[in-house]
Amino acid sequence: MDEYWTAVFWTLLPTVVVTIIFFWVLRSILRADRTERRTYARIEAEQRAKRGLPPAESAASHETAH
């Protein structure tokens, strides 16, 4: 019986490891994108304020307008 569970473990291990790596990479990509968008919006707001322009329309209000 021990050989059976050892075989099950070694059979499932690669799938579990690849799944964990996939989700970790995907999570990292989404976090990087979110951080980059936040930084870009902050820089854009600073530049608009320097030029005396009104604040840019937010994405949420833009989506509801359509």
Number of C-alpha atoms within 10 A of each C-alpha: 5 7 8 8 10 10 11 11 11 10 11 10 12 11 11 11 10 11 12 12 12 12 11 12 12 12 12 12 12 12 12 12 12 12 12 12 12 12 12 12 14 12 12 14 16 13 13 14 13 9 9 9 10 9 12 11 8 9 9 8 9 9 8 7 7 5
